[in-house]
Amino acid sequence: MKNCKLCRYSRLCNDLPGVCILIPYVAVAVVAVAMAYLFITQELL
């Protein structure tokens, strides 16, 4: 497998080539879910 140059986790990317593509989406999803959770809990309280 070719090295993943866009991603710092080259060992992980060599094992799982799709990780470099998924990391930004996972990060955005985590932030969105966290913000939604905080917003909902603040509104309910």
N, C-alpha and C positions, 0 to 999 in steps of 0.2 A: 504494500500500500504506500502511496506517496505521502510525504509529510504534509501536515496541515499547516500552512504558513499563516493563515489568518487567526489562528487560535494558539494560545500559549500552551495549552495542554496537548503537546504533540504526541506524547505516549498514549494518552487516552484516545486521541483522534486516530492514531495508527490502528488501535484496536477497533474503534467504532467510527468509521469515516463520517457518519451523519451527525456526530456530536457537534462539530463546528457550525453546522447549519442550524442545529436546534438550540444551541446555547443562547443566542440573542432572543429567540422567541420564548424560551423558558424564562429568561430573566424578565422580559416584558410581562409575561403572564403572571409571574410571582408578584411583581410590583402592582399590577392591576388588581389582582385578587386582594392583596394587602390593603390597598387604598379603598377598595370597595368594602372590605370587612370593617375597616376603621370608620368609614363614612356611615355604614349601616348601624354599627354599634353606637356611634355618637348620636345619630338621629333617634334611635330607640331610647337612649338614655336621656 
